[in-house]
């Protein structure tokens, strides 16, 4: 049967999602736990690979297995073999036609940012940080220019393997809770480092170093050198993919409520 899992993780100690020779990635830890639980090799595919230091609130993976176990045991059993900072949140049997990446119609990310004269301590590695005040209206004006279909080449990492830089941003909402800022992104897909590069530009605008319309110049340039430096991965969370309702998969985990 084919199983889908919703997985959350603190990405700080790991070298990203995708398996590496060092075996210190989230995929490596998950597949080792699945193998220990099922007593057979398991290979997973994920909805969206995350970089080193980036967290996951609901990464979705799928794999095929001949093992017949109660669905609930795939959560409790696999979690017994996982490190404390990675956890399977849910498991669900899906049709063989389901593909965690190809079946998704959108992806969601959130960036949590601390605005404070003093660097993070308790939340170190879990939030980005700026010490200069940010202007909400200026960032919202810039964000409005990013909605819709655009060539996001200026926000694309050199190592990006996407076939096209053209993506459709359907949501970019910015809000504040005390000293914490929350940036929510939703698009049909994202380029490598796209959100961290967008964050670099939004922060530059929020701090008053560039006007909101500068983001249009960066978009039009289609050149990575036109944008601000890549922002820290610390506050970036993959909220998970969005699937059509007919798959019947959860669209959130309890971890969503933890963020400011």
DRENPA-3360 file (N, C-alpha, C; in nm, 2 decimals, always signed):
BEGIN
1 = XXXXXXXX = +0.08/-0.12/+0.00/+0.00/+0.00/+0.00/+0.09/+0.12/+0.00 ~ +0.03/+0.24/-0.04/+0.10/+0.36/-0.03/+0.06/+0.44/+0.09 ~ +0.15/+0.49/+0.16/+0.12/+0.57/+0.28/+0.18/+0.71/+0.27 ~ +0.10/+0.81/+0.32/+0.14/+0.95/+0.33/+0.16/+0.98/+0.48 ~ +0.27/+1.05/+0.51/+0.29/+1.09/+0.64/+0.31/+1.25/+0.65 ~ +0.26/+1.31/+0.76/+0.29/+1.45/+0.78/+0.39/+1.45/+0.89 ~ +0.51/+1.52/+0.86/+0.62/+1.52/+0.95/+0.66/+1.66/+0.99 ~ +0.68/+1.68/+1.12/+0.73/+1.81/+1.16/+0.88/+1.80/+1.22;
9 = XXXXXXXX = +0.96/+1.90/+1.21/+1.09/+1.89/+1.25/+1.16/+2.03/+1.28 ~ +1.25/+2.03/+1.37/+1.33/+2.15/+1.39/+1.46/+2.13/+1.30 ~ +1.47/+2.21/+1.21/+1.58/+2.19/+1.11/+1.72/+2.24/+1.15 ~ +1.73/+2.30/+1.27/+1.85/+2.36/+1.31/+1.97/+2.26/+1.32 ~ +1.96/+2.14/+1.37/+2.07/+2.05/+1.38/+2.10/+1.97/+1.25 ~ +2.02/+1.99/+1.14/+2.03/+1.90/+1.03/+2.08/+1.98/+0.90 ~ +2.13/+1.90/+0.81/+2.19/+1.95/+0.68/+2.08/+1.96/+0.58 ~ +1.96/+2.00/+0.62/+1.85/+2.01/+0.52/+1.77/+1.88/+0.52;
17 = XXXXXXXX = +1.67/+1.87/+0.42/+1.59/+1.76/+0.41/+1.66/+1.64/+0.34 ~ +1.71/+1.67/+0.22/+1.76/+1.56/+0.13/+1.87/+1.48/+0.19 ~ +1.87/+1.35/+0.16/+1.97/+1.26/+0.21/+2.11/+1.30/+0.16 ~ +2.21/+1.29/+0.25/+2.35/+1.32/+0.22/+2.44/+1.21/+0.27 ~ +2.56/+1.21/+0.23/+2.66/+1.11/+0.27/+2.68/+1.11/+0.42 ~ +2.66/+1.23/+0.48/+2.69/+1.24/+0.62/+2.58/+1.17/+0.70 ~ +2.46/+1.14/+0.64/+2.35/+1.08/+0.71/+2.29/+1.17/+0.81 ~ +2.32/+1.30/+0.80/+2.26/+1.40/+0.90/+2.16/+1.49/+0.84;
25 = XXXXXXXX = +2.06/+1.43/+0.78/+1.95/+1.51/+0.73/+1.82/+1.45/+0.78 ~ +1.71/+1.53/+0.76/+1.58/+1.49/+0.81/+1.54/+1.36/+0.74 ~ +1.56/+1.36/+0.61/+1.52/+1.24/+0.53/+1.60/+1.11/+0.58 ~ +1.73/+1.13/+0.61/+1.81/+1.01/+0.66/+1.75/+0.96/+0.79 ~ +1.72/+1.06/+0.88/+1.66/+1.02/+1.02/+1.53/+0.95/+1.00 ~ +1.44/+1.01/+0.91/+1.31/+0.95/+0.90/+1.32/+0.81/+0.84 ~ +1.40/+0.79/+0.73/+1.41/+0.66/+0.67/+1.47/+0.56/+0.76 ~ +1.56/+0.60/+0.84/+1.62/+0.51/+0.94/+1.51/+0.46/+1.04;
33 = XXXXXXXX = +1.43/+0.55/+1.08/+1.32/+0.52/+1.18/+1.22/+0.43/+1.11 ~ +1.18/+0.46/+0.99/+1.09/+0.37/+0.91/+1.14/+0.23/+0.90 ~ +1.27/+0.22/+0.87/+1.34/+0.09/+0.85/+1.34/+0.01/+0.98 ~ +1.37/+0.08/+1.09/+1.37/+0.02/+1.22/+1.23/-0.03/+1.26 ~ +1.13/+0.05/+1.23/+0.99/+0.01/+1.26/+0.94/-0.10/+1.18 ~ +0.97/-0.10/+1.05/+0.91/-0.19/+0.95/+1.00/-0.31/+0.92 ~ +1.13/-0.30/+0.97/+1.23/-0.41/+0.95/+1.25/-0.43/+0.80 ~ +1.25/-0.32/+0.72/+1.28/-0.33/+0.58/+1.32/-0.19/+0.53;
41 = XXXXXXXX = +1.40/-0.18/+0.42/+1.44/-0.05/+0.37/+1.32/+0.02/+0.32 ~ +1.31/+0.15/+0.35/+1.20/+0.24/+0.30/+1.26/+0.36/+0.24 ~ +1.22/+0.39/+0.12/+1.26/+0.52/+0.05/+1.14/+0.61/+0.04 ~ +1.16/+0.74/+0.08/+1.05/+0.83/+0.08/+1.07/+0.94/-0.02 ~ +0.96/+1.00/-0.07/+0.96/+1.12/-0.15/+0.89/+1.23/-0.07 ~ +0.94/+1.35/-0.08/+0.88/+1.46/+0.00/+0.81/+1.56/-0.09 ~ +0.73/+1.65/-0.03/+0.65/+1.75/-0.10/+0.74/+1.87/-0.14 ~ +0.84/+1.90/-0.05/+0.92/+2.01/-0.08/+1.05/+2.01/+0.00;
49 = XXXXXXXX = +1.17/+2.00/-0.06/+1.29/+1.99/+0.01/+1.32/+2.12/+0.08 ~ +1.37/+2.11/+0.20/+1.41/+2.23/+0.28/+1.56/+2.23/+0.30 ~ +1.62/+2.35/+0.31/+1.76/+2.37/+0.33/+1.80/+2.35/+0.47 ~ +1.93/+2.35/+0.49/+1.99/+2.34/+0.63/+1.94/+2.45/+0.71 ~ +1.89/+2.42/+0.83/+1.84/+2.52/+0.93/+1.70/+2.56/+0.91 ~ +1.63/+2.51/+0.80/+1.49/+2.54/+0.78/+1.41/+2.44/+0.85 ~ +1.30/+2.48/+0.91/+1.21/+2.39/+0.99/+1.09/+2.35/+0.90 ~ +1.03/+2.24/+0.95/+0.91/+2.19/+0.88/+0.79/+2.17/+0.98;
57 = XXXXXXXX = +0.68/+2.23/+0.95/+0.56/+2.22/+1.04/+0.47/+2.10/+0.98 ~ +0.48/+2.08/+0.85/+0.40/+1.97/+0.80/+0.46/+1.93/+0.66 ~ +0.58/+1.88/+0.67/+0.64/+1.81/+0.55/+0.55/+1.69/+0.52 ~ +0.52/+1.67/+0.39/+0.44/+1.55/+0.36/+0.53/+1.46/+0.27 ~ +0.53/+1.33/+0.31/+0.61/+1.23/+0.23/+0.52/+1.12/+0.20 ~ +0.56/+1.04/+0.10/+0.49/+0.92/+0.07/+0.59/+0.81/+0.04 ~ +0.54/+0.68/+0.06/+0.63/+0.57/+0.03/+0.53/+0.45/+0.01 ~ +0.59/+0.34/-0.05/+0.51/+0.22/-0.07/+0.57/+0.11/+0.02;
65 = XXXXXXXX = +0.48/+0.03/+0.08/+0.52/-0.07/+0.17/+0.42/-0.19/+0.16 ~ +0.48/-0.32/+0.17/+0.39/-0.43/+0.18/+0.34/-0.46/+0.32 ~ +0.40/-0.39/+0.41/+0.37/-0.41/+0.56/+0.23/-0.37/+0.59 ~ +0.15/-0.45/+0.65/+0.01/-0.42/+0.70/+0.01/-0.39/+0.85 ~ +0.00/-0.27/+0.89/-0.01/-0.23/+1.03/-0.12/-0.13/+1.05 ~ -0.18/-0.12/+1.16/-0.28/-0.02/+1.19/-0.22/+0.12/+1.16 ~ -0.30/+0.21/+1.10/-0.25/+0.34/+1.06/-0.19/+0.41/+1.19 ~ -0.25/+0.41/+1.30/-0.21/+0.48/+1.42/-0.07/+0.43/+1.46;
73 = XXXXXXXX = -0.04/+0.30/+1.43/+0.09/+0.25/+1.48/+0.21/+0.31/+1.39 ~ +0.18/+0.35/+1.27/+0.28/+0.42/+1.19/+0.32/+0.55/+1.26 ~ +0.24/+0.61/+1.33/+0.27/+0.74/+1.40/+0.35/+0.70/+1.53 ~ +0.29/+0.63/+1.62/+0.36/+0.60/+1.74/+0.48/+0.51/+1.73 ~ +0.48/+0.41/+1.64/+0.59/+0.33/+1.62/+0.71/+0.39/+1.56 ~ +0.69/+0.47/+1.45/+0.80/+0.54/+1.39/+0.86/+0.65/+1.48 ~ +0.77/+0.72/+1.55/+0.82/+0.82/+1.64/+0.91/+0.77/+1.75 ~ +0.89/+0.64/+1.79/+0.97/+0.58/+1.89/+1.12/+0.57/+1.85;
81 = XXXXXXXX = +1.14/+0.57/+1.71/+1.28/+0.56/+1.66/+1.34/+0.69/+1.61 ~ +1.26/+0.80/+1.62/+1.30/+0.93/+1.57/+1.37/+1.01/+1.68 ~ +1.46/+1.10/+1.64/+1.51/+1.20/+1.74/+1.40/+1.28/+1.79 ~ +1.42/+1.34/+1.91/+1.31/+1.42/+1.97/+1.27/+1.54/+1.89 ~ +1.35/+1.59/+1.80/+1.32/+1.71/+1.72/+1.26/+1.68/+1.59 ~ +1.22/+1.55/+1.56/+1.15/+1.51/+1.44/+1.03/+1.43/+1.49 ~ +0.91/+1.45/+1.43/+0.80/+1.37/+1.47/+0.70/+1.35/+1.36 ~ +0.65/+1.23/+1.34/+0.54/+1.21/+1.25/+0.41/+1.25/+1.32;
89 = XXXXXXXX = +0.34/+1.34/+1.25/+0.22/+1.40/+1.31/+0.09/+1.32/+1.27 ~ +0.09/+1.26/+1.16/-0.02/+1.18/+1.11/+0.02/+1.09/+1.00 ~ -0.05/+0.98/+0.98/-0.03/+0.89/+0.87/-0.16/+0.86/+0.81 ~ -0.16/+0.83/+0.68/-0.29/+0.80/+0.61/-0.26/+0.72/+0.48 ~ -0.34/+0.61/+0.46/-0.32/+0.54/+0.34/-0.38/+0.62/+0.23 ~ -0.31/+0.62/+0.11/-0.35/+0.70/+0.00/-0.35/+0.61/-0.13 ~ -0.43/+0.64/-0.23/-0.43/+0.56/-0.36/-0.29/+0.56/-0.42 ~ -0.26/+0.47/-0.50/-0.13/+0.46/-0.57/-0.11/+0.58/-0.67;
97 = XXXXXXXX = -0.22/+0.64/-0.70/-0.21/+0.76/-0.79/-0.16/+0.89/-0.72 ~ -0.16/+0.88/-0.58/-0.12/+1.00/-0.51/+0.03/+1.02/-0.51 ~ +0.08/+1.14/-0.53/+0.22/+1.17/-0.53/+0.23/+1.30/-0.45 ~ +0.31/+1.29/-0.34/+0.32/+1.40/-0.24/+0.36/+1.53/-0.31 ~ +0.44/+1.53/-0.41/+0.48/+1.65/-0.48/+0.39/+1.69/-0.60 ~ +0.37/+1.59/-0.69/+0.30/+1.62/-0.81/+0.15/+1.65/-0.78 ~ +0.09/+1.59/-0.67/-0.05/+1.61/-0.64/-0.08/+1.74/-0.57 ~ +0.03/+1.81/-0.53/+0.01/+1.94/-0.46/-0.03/+2.05/-0.56;
105 = XXXXXXXX = -0.11/+2.14/-0.52/-0.15/+2.25/-0.60/-0.09/+2.38/-0.55 ~ -0.03/+2.38/-0.43/+0.04/+2.50/-0.38/+0.13/+2.45/-0.26 ~ +0.22/+2.55/-0.22/+0.31/+2.53/-0.11/+0.29/+2.65/-0.02 ~ +0.31/+2.63/+0.11/+0.30/+2.74/+0.21/+0.43/+2.74/+0.30 ~ +0.47/+2.86/+0.32/+0.58/+2.89/+0.41/+0.55/+3.00/+0.50 ~ +0.61/+3.01/+0.62/+0.60/+3.12/+0.71/+0.74/+3.16/+0.76 ~ +0.76/+3.29/+0.77/+0.89/+3.33/+0.82/+0.86/+3.41/+0.95 ~ +0.92/+3.37/+1.06/+0.90/+3.43/+1.19/+1.03/+3.52/+1.22;
113 = XXXXXXXX = +1.00/+3.65/+1.25/+1.11/+3.74/+1.26/+1.10/+3.82/+1.39 ~ +1.21/+3.83/+1.46/+1.22/+3.91/+1.59/+1.27/+4.05/+1.56 ~ +1.20/+4.15/+1.60/+1.26/+4.29/+1.59/+1.29/+4.33/+1.73 ~ +1.42/+4.34/+1.76/+1.47/+4.37/+1.89/+1.61/+4.42/+1.89 ~ +1.65/+4.51/+1.98/+1.79/+4.56/+1.99/+1.88/+4.44/+2.03 ~ +1.83/+4.34/+2.09/+1.91/+4.23/+2.14/+1.88/+4.10/+2.06 ~ +1.98/+4.03/+2.03/+1.96/+3.90/+1.95/+1.88/+3.80/+2.02 ~ +1.82/+3.70/+1.95/+1.74/+3.60/+2.01/+1.82/+3.51/+2.11;
121 = XXXXXXXX = +1.76/+3.46/+2.21/+1.83/+3.37/+2.31/+1.75/+3.24/+2.32 ~ +1.63/+3.24/+2.39/+1.55/+3.13/+2.40/+1.50/+3.07/+2.27 ~ +1.47/+3.17/+2.17/+1.42/+3.13/+2.04/+1.53/+3.13/+1.94 ~ +1.66/+3.12/+1.98/+1.77/+3.12/+1.89/+1.76/+3.00/+1.79 ~ +1.78/+3.03/+1.66/+1.76/+2.93/+1.56/+1.62/+2.91/+1.51 ~ +1.53/+2.97/+1.58/+1.38/+2.95/+1.55/+1.32/+3.07/+1.49 ~ +1.39/+3.19/+1.50/+1.34/+3.31/+1.44/+1.45/+3.38/+1.38 ~ +1.42/+3.46/+1.27/+1.52/+3.55/+1.22/+1.52/+3.67/+1.31;
129 = XXXXXXXX = +1.62/+3.77/+1.28/+1.64/+3.88/+1.37/+1.68/+4.00/+1.29 ~ +1.61/+4.12/+1.33/+1.65/+4.25/+1.29/+1.65/+4.34/+1.41 ~ +1.75/+4.43/+1.41/+1.75/+4.52/+1.53/+1.70/+4.66/+1.49 ~ +1.68/+4.69/+1.36/+1.63/+4.82/+1.32/+1.47/+4.80/+1.31 ~ +1.40/+4.91/+1.35/+1.25/+4.90/+1.33/+1.21/+4.88/+1.19 ~ +1.09/+4.81/+1.17/+1.04/+4.78/+1.04/+0.91/+4.86/+1.02 ~ +0.88/+4.90/+0.90/+0.76/+4.97/+0.87/+0.66/+4.87/+0.80 ~ +0.55/+4.84/+0.86/+0.46/+4.75/+0.81/+0.40/+4.79/+0.67;
137 = XXXXXXXX = +0.36/+4.92/+0.67/+0.29/+4.97/+0.54/+0.38/+4.96/+0.42 ~ +0.51/+4.99/+0.44/+0.60/+4.98/+0.33/+0.62/+4.84/+0.28 ~ +0.63/+4.75/+0.37/+0.65/+4.61/+0.34/+0.52/+4.55/+0.27 ~ +0.41/+4.59/+0.32/+0.28/+4.55/+0.26/+0.27/+4.60/+0.11 ~ +0.31/+4.72/+0.09/+0.31/+4.78/-0.04/+0.40/+4.70/-0.14 ~ +0.51/+4.67/-0.09/+0.61/+4.59/-0.17/+0.55/+4.45/-0.20 ~ +0.49/+4.39/-0.09/+0.44/+4.25/-0.11/+0.33/+4.25/-0.21 ~ +0.25/+4.35/-0.22/+0.14/+4.35/-0.32/+0.19/+4.34/-0.46;
145 = XXXXXXXX = +0.31/+4.39/-0.49/+0.37/+4.39/-0.62/+0.42/+4.24/-0.66 ~ +0.43/+4.16/-0.56/+0.48/+4.02/-0.58/+0.37/+3.92/-0.60 ~ +0.25/+3.96/-0.58/+0.14/+3.87/-0.61/+0.11/+3.85/-0.75 ~ +0.07/+3.73/-0.79/+0.04/+3.70/-0.93/+0.16/+3.62/-0.99 ~ +0.16/+3.61/-1.12/+0.26/+3.53/-1.19/+0.37/+3.62/-1.23 ~ +0.50/+3.58/-1.19/+0.62/+3.66/-1.23/+0.73/+3.57/-1.26 ~ +0.83/+3.63/-1.32/+0.96/+3.56/-1.34/+1.04/+3.60/-1.22 ~ +1.07/+3.51/-1.13/+1.14/+3.53/-1.00/+1.29/+3.50/-1.01;
153 = XXXXXXXX = +1.35/+3.52/-1.13/+1.49/+3.49/-1.14/+1.58/+3.57/-1.05 ~ +1.54/+3.69/-1.01/+1.62/+3.78/-0.92/+1.62/+3.72/-0.78 ~ +1.53/+3.62/-0.75/+1.53/+3.57/-0.62/+1.56/+3.42/-0.62 ~ +1.63/+3.38/-0.72/+1.67/+3.24/-0.74/+1.81/+3.21/-0.71 ~ +1.84/+3.11/-0.63/+1.98/+3.07/-0.60/+2.04/+3.01/-0.73 ~ +2.18/+3.02/-0.73/+2.25/+2.98/-0.85/+2.24/+2.83/-0.87 ~ +2.22/+2.75/-0.76/+2.21/+2.61/-0.77/+2.06/+2.56/-0.79 ~ +1.97/+2.65/-0.81/+1.83/+2.61/-0.83/+1.82/+2.52/-0.95;
161 = XXXXXXXX = +1.74/+2.41/-0.94/+1.72/+2.31/-1.05/+1.58/+2.32/-1.11 ~ +1.50/+2.42/-1.07/+1.37/+2.43/-1.13/+1.38/+2.46/-1.28 ~ +1.28/+2.40/-1.35/+1.28/+2.41/-1.50/+1.25/+2.55/-1.54 ~ +1.17/+2.62/-1.46/+1.13/+2.76/-1.50/+1.13/+2.85/-1.38 ~ +1.17/+2.98/-1.39/+1.17/+3.07/-1.28/+1.03/+3.14/-1.27 ~ +0.94/+3.11/-1.35/+0.81/+3.17/-1.35/+0.72/+3.09/-1.25 ~ +0.67/+3.17/-1.14/+0.59/+3.11/-1.04/+0.47/+3.21/-1.01 ~ +0.37/+3.15/-0.95/+0.25/+3.23/-0.92/+0.23/+3.24/-0.77;
169 = XXXXXXXX = +0.25/+3.36/-0.72/+0.24/+3.39/-0.57/+0.09/+3.43/-0.55 ~ +0.02/+3.35/-0.47/-0.12/+3.37/-0.44/-0.14/+3.44/-0.31 ~ -0.05/+3.44/-0.22/-0.07/+3.50/-0.09/+0.07/+3.54/-0.03 ~ +0.07/+3.67/+0.02/+0.19/+3.71/+0.09/+0.14/+3.81/+0.20 ~ +0.12/+3.76/+0.32/+0.06/+3.84/+0.43/+0.16/+3.87/+0.53 ~ +0.16/+3.99/+0.58/+0.26/+4.03/+0.69/+0.18/+4.08/+0.81 ~ +0.21/+4.03/+0.92/+0.15/+4.08/+1.05/+0.25/+4.08/+1.16 ~ +0.20/+4.15/+1.27/+0.29/+4.16/+1.38/+0.22/+4.12/+1.51;
177 = XXXXXXXX = +0.30/+4.05/+1.60/+0.25/+4.02/+1.73/+0.36/+4.05/+1.83 ~ +0.34/+4.17/+1.90/+0.44/+4.22/+1.99/+0.57/+4.25/+1.91 ~ +0.68/+4.19/+1.95/+0.81/+4.22/+1.88/+0.83/+4.11/+1.77 ~ +0.74/+4.03/+1.74/+0.75/+3.93/+1.64/+0.67/+3.96/+1.52 ~ +0.74/+3.94/+1.40/+0.67/+3.96/+1.27/+0.65/+3.82/+1.21 ~ +0.54/+3.81/+1.14/+0.50/+3.69/+1.07/+0.48/+3.72/+0.92 ~ +0.55/+3.65/+0.83/+0.54/+3.67/+0.69/+0.49/+3.53/+0.63 ~ +0.37/+3.53/+0.58/+0.31/+3.41/+0.52/+0.31/+3.41/+0.37;
185 = XXXXXXXX = +0.37/+3.31/+0.31/+0.38/+3.30/+0.16/+0.31/+3.17/+0.11 ~ +0.24/+3.19/+0.00/+0.18/+3.07/-0.06/+0.19/+3.09/-0.21 ~ +0.23/+2.99/-0.28/+0.25/+2.99/-0.43/+0.24/+2.85/-0.48 ~ +0.22/+2.85/-0.61/+0.21/+2.71/-0.68/+0.34/+2.64/-0.66 ~ +0.45/+2.70/-0.65/+0.58/+2.64/-0.62/+0.68/+2.75/-0.59 ~ +0.80/+2.72/-0.53/+0.90/+2.81/-0.50/+1.03/+2.77/-0.56 ~ +1.12/+2.87/-0.59/+1.25/+2.84/-0.63/+1.35/+2.82/-0.51 ~ +1.46/+2.77/-0.54/+1.56/+2.75/-0.43/+1.60/+2.89/-0.37;
193 = XXXXXXXX = +1.59/+2.90/-0.24/+1.62/+3.02/-0.17/+1.53/+3.14/-0.20 ~ +1.42/+3.11/-0.27/+1.33/+3.22/-0.31/+1.28/+3.30/-0.20 ~ +1.23/+3.24/-0.09/+1.17/+3.31/+0.02/+1.27/+3.38/+0.10 ~ +1.39/+3.32/+0.12/+1.50/+3.39/+0.19/+1.55/+3.51/+0.12 ~ +1.54/+3.51/-0.02/+1.58/+3.62/-0.09/+1.47/+3.73/-0.10 ~ +1.35/+3.69/-0.10/+1.24/+3.78/-0.09/+1.24/+3.85/+0.05 ~ +1.27/+3.77/+0.16/+1.28/+3.83/+0.29/+1.39/+3.94/+0.30 ~ +1.50/+3.91/+0.24/+1.61/+4.01/+0.24/+1.56/+4.14/+0.18;
201 = XXXXXXXX = +1.49/+4.14/+0.07/+1.44/+4.26/+0.00/+1.33/+4.32/+0.09 ~ +1.24/+4.25/+0.14/+1.13/+4.31/+0.23/+1.19/+4.37/+0.35 ~ +1.29/+4.32/+0.41/+1.35/+4.38/+0.53/+1.42/+4.51/+0.49 ~ +1.49/+4.51/+0.38/+1.56/+4.63/+0.33/+1.45/+4.74/+0.31 ~ +1.34/+4.71/+0.26/+1.23/+4.81/+0.23/+1.17/+4.85/+0.37 ~ +1.15/+4.75/+0.46/+1.09/+4.78/+0.59/+1.17/+4.87/+0.67 ~ +1.31/+4.86/+0.65/+1.40/+4.95/+0.73/+1.42/+5.08/+0.66 ~ +1.36/+5.10/+0.55/+1.36/+5.23/+0.48/+1.48/+5.26/+0.39;
209 = XXXXXXXX = +1.56/+5.15/+0.36/+1.68/+5.17/+0.28/+1.64/+5.17/+0.13 ~ +1.52/+5.12/+0.10/+1.47/+5.12/-0.04/+1.32/+5.15/-0.03 ~ +1.26/+5.22/-0.13/+1.11/+5.24/-0.14/+1.04/+5.11/-0.18 ~ +0.91/+5.10/-0.15/+0.84/+4.98/-0.19/+0.85/+4.94/-0.34 ~ +0.85/+5.04/-0.42/+0.85/+5.01/-0.57/+0.98/+4.96/-0.61 ~ +1.08/+4.96/-0.53/+1.21/+4.91/-0.57/+1.20/+4.76/-0.60 ~ +1.10/+4.69/-0.54/+1.08/+4.55/-0.56/+1.05/+4.52/-0.71 ~ +0.98/+4.62/-0.77/+0.95/+4.61/-0.91/+1.08/+4.61/-1.00;
217 = XXXXXXXX = +1.17/+4.69/-0.96/+1.30/+4.70/-1.03/+1.38/+4.57/-1.02 ~ +1.37/+4.51/-0.90/+1.44/+4.38/-0.88/+1.38/+4.27/-0.96 ~ +1.24/+4.27/-0.96/+1.17/+4.17/-1.04/+1.21/+4.18/-1.19 ~ +1.21/+4.31/-1.24/+1.23/+4.33/-1.38/+1.37/+4.30/-1.42 ~ +1.47/+4.31/-1.33/+1.61/+4.28/-1.36/+1.63/+4.14/-1.40 ~ +1.56/+4.05/-1.34/+1.58/+3.90/-1.36/+1.72/+3.86/-1.34 ~ +1.78/+3.92/-1.23/+1.92/+3.90/-1.20/+1.94/+3.90/-1.05 ~ +1.99/+3.79/-1.00/+2.01/+3.77/-0.86/+2.09/+3.88/-0.80;
225 = XXXXXXXX = +2.18/+3.94/-0.87/+2.26/+4.05/-0.82/+2.18/+4.18/-0.79 ~ +2.06/+4.19/-0.84/+1.98/+4.31/-0.82/+1.91/+4.31/-0.69 ~ +1.90/+4.19/-0.63/+1.83/+4.18/-0.50/+1.92/+4.19/-0.38 ~ +1.86/+4.20/-0.26/+1.93/+4.20/-0.14/+2.00/+4.07/-0.11 ~ +2.09/+4.06/-0.01/+2.15/+3.94/+0.03/+2.05/+3.84/+0.08 ~ +2.08/+3.71/+0.07/+1.99/+3.60/+0.12/+1.98/+3.61/+0.27 ~ +1.86/+3.61/+0.32/+1.83/+3.62/+0.46/+1.85/+3.49/+0.53 ~ +1.87/+3.50/+0.66/+1.89/+3.38/+0.75/+1.79/+3.27/+0.73;
233 = XXXXXXXX = +1.82/+3.14/+0.74/+1.72/+3.04/+0.74/+1.65/+3.02/+0.87 ~ +1.70/+3.08/+0.98/+1.65/+3.05/+1.11/+1.50/+3.06/+1.13 ~ +1.44/+3.16/+1.08/+1.30/+3.17/+1.10/+1.20/+3.12/+1.00 ~ +1.26/+3.04/+0.90/+1.18/+2.99/+0.79/+1.12/+2.85/+0.82 ~ +0.99/+2.84/+0.80/+0.92/+2.72/+0.83/+0.84/+2.67/+0.71 ~ +0.85/+2.55/+0.67/+0.77/+2.49/+0.56/+0.64/+2.45/+0.62 ~ +0.53/+2.52/+0.59/+0.40/+2.49/+0.65/+0.34/+2.37/+0.58 ~ +0.39/+2.33/+0.46/+0.34/+2.22/+0.40/+0.27/+2.25/+0.26;
241 = XXXXXXXX = +0.24/+2.14/+0.19/+0.17/+2.16/+0.06/+0.02/+2.17/+0.08 ~ -0.05/+2.22/-0.03/-0.19/+2.22/-0.03/-0.24/+2.12/-0.14 ~ -0.33/+2.03/-0.10/-0.38/+1.93/-0.19/-0.53/+1.95/-0.21 ~ -0.58/+1.91/-0.33/-0.72/+1.91/-0.35/-0.79/+1.83/-0.24 ~ -0.92/+1.87/-0.21/-0.99/+1.81/-0.10/-1.02/+1.66/-0.12 ~ -1.02/+1.62/-0.24/-1.06/+1.48/-0.26/-0.96/+1.38/-0.21 ~ -0.83/+1.43/-0.18/-0.73/+1.33/-0.12/-0.76/+1.31/+0.03 ~ -0.83/+1.40/+0.09/-0.87/+1.39/+0.23/-0.76/+1.39/+0.33;
249 = XXXXXXXX = -0.65/+1.47/+0.30/-0.54/+1.48/+0.39/-0.55/+1.60/+0.48 ~ -0.49/+1.59/+0.60/-0.49/+1.71/+0.69/-0.42/+1.83/+0.63 ~ -0.47/+1.95/+0.66/-0.41/+2.07/+0.61/-0.33/+2.14/+0.71 ~ -0.31/+2.09/+0.83/-0.24/+2.16/+0.93/-0.20/+2.06/+1.04 ~ -0.11/+2.10/+1.13/-0.07/+2.02/+1.24/-0.07/+2.11/+1.37 ~ -0.07/+2.06/+1.49/-0.07/+2.14/+1.61/+0.05/+2.24/+1.61 ~ +0.16/+2.21/+1.54/+0.27/+2.29/+1.54/+0.24/+2.43/+1.48 ~ +0.13/+2.44/+1.40/+0.09/+2.57/+1.34/+0.06/+2.67/+1.45;
257 = XXXX = +0.01/+2.62/+1.56/-0.03/+2.71/+1.67/+0.08/+2.76/+1.76 ~ +0.20/+2.70/+1.74/+0.31/+2.74/+1.82/+0.38/+2.87/+1.78 ~ +0.37/+2.90/+1.65/+0.44/+3.02/+1.60/+0.37/+3.15/+1.64 ~ +0.44/+3.26/+1.66/+0.37/+3.39/+1.70/+0.29/+3.43/+1.58;
% end
